Amino acid sequence: MHFANCPIPTLADKILARLHRKALKRAAHFRQLNTDAQHDLRIGLKKLRYAAEFLLPLYATHAPVKRYVARLARVQASLGRARDISNTRILLDAIRQDDRPPLHLAIGAVIGWQARDQIAVAKTLRKRWRRFKATPAFWGR
């Protein structure tokens, strides 16, 4: 992408469009994304959100800006929660010790709660992704 002598609003539109396009590409087949792919998507969405928030003053007169950024932040938060659940399971598996039955019981209880939360988070995440994906871009107008 060549940005020399490009007016700031045009440059902002190009940056946001590129980051948005990359996020949508990362989220292809969203329901089948594994934890690492979800994390990569979250990082891409974070870059998009930071850019959108930084460039927000250029689009202050466009009402959809706040809706877009809010929906983006919600998806990012859900992806973070899903990652936390996954990382908790890894940590619990790492501290499991064969000679500590009470520890096994505690770990089992936490894993059970995490499994319940994981179902709820996955449902919320899918809904939030659909809502974000359907949100029209506010740039390029």
N, C-alpha and C positions, 0 to 999 in steps of 0.2 A: 504494500500500500504506500503510495507516494503522497506526502503531506505538505510538501514545499508550497508556499504561497497559498495555502488553503485557509479560507475564512474560518474562524473559531467555531461558529455554529455548524458548518459543514463537517469540520474535523470531529466535533462532538457526535454528530449523527453517525459518522463512519465508525468511530470507536465503539459506540453503543451497539450499533448493528452487528459489528464483528463479534463482540463479546456475547451478544444474545444468540447469534447464529452458532457459535462454538458451544454454548451451553445446550442448545437444542440438539446439536449433533451428539454431544456426550450423553444426552438423555434418550437417545434412540432406543426403543425397546425398554422403556423405563421400568416396567414391572419385572424384567429379568436382570436388572443391574445387581451385581454382587456388592458386598460392602466396600471393596476398594473402588469400584466404579462409582458408587454413590459418593464416596469421599472425594474423588476427582471432580464429580459434578458439583459438589458443595464448594470446592475451591474455585471452580469456574464461576459459580453463582456469586461467590463472595467478591470476586474481581468485578463482575458486572454490577453488583450492588454498590461497591465503593465508587466505581466510575459514575454510575447514575446519581449517587448522592453528591459527588463532587461537582458534576455538571448541572445539577438541579437548578441553580439560578438562571441558567440559559433558557430553561423551559418553564419558568415559574408561572407563566400565564396558562399553561396547559393543565387542566384539571386531572387528566389521567395519570400524571406523573406520580402523585402520592399513592394512588391505588397500585400502580405497577411496583413501586419500591416496597410497599407494605406486603404485597403478595410474594415478592421475591424474598423478603426477609423471613416470611413464614415458612416458605419451602426450605430455606437455608437452615432455619431453626429445627425443623423436623428431620432434615438430613443429619444434623448434629446430634439430635437425640438418638436416632438410629445408630449412629457411629458409637455413641456412648454405651449403648446396650451391648453392642458387639464387643467393644473393648473390655467391658465389665466381665463378660463371659471368658475372655482370654485371661484376664487377671485372676479370676476365680479358679480356672483350670491350673494356673501356675502355682497357686498356693495350696492346692489339694495335696494332702499327705495321707498315705495309706494307713498309718497308725493312729489317726485322729478321727474316730467316728463322730464325735460332736461337731468337728469342723465340717465333715461331710454333710451332716444334717443342716448346718447353717448355710453351707454353699448350695445345697439342694433347694432350700427355701428361697434364697436370693435368685437362683436360676429360674425357679418357678414364677416368681414375681416378674422377672425380666422377660420371660416368655410371654406372659400376659400383656405386659407393656409393649413388647415388640409387635404383637398383633394390632394393638390400638395405634401404635405409631405408624405402622405400615399403611393402615387404612387412612389415617389422617394425611400421611405423606402423599399417597396417591391422589387424594382429593385436592390437596394444596397444589400439587404439580399440575393437575388438570386445570385448575383455576388460574394458575400463573401462566401456563401455556396459552390459554385462551385470552389472556389480557393483551389488548392491542399495544403495540409499541407507541411511545409518545414522541419519539424523535422523527425527523424527516418530514415534518408537517409544514 
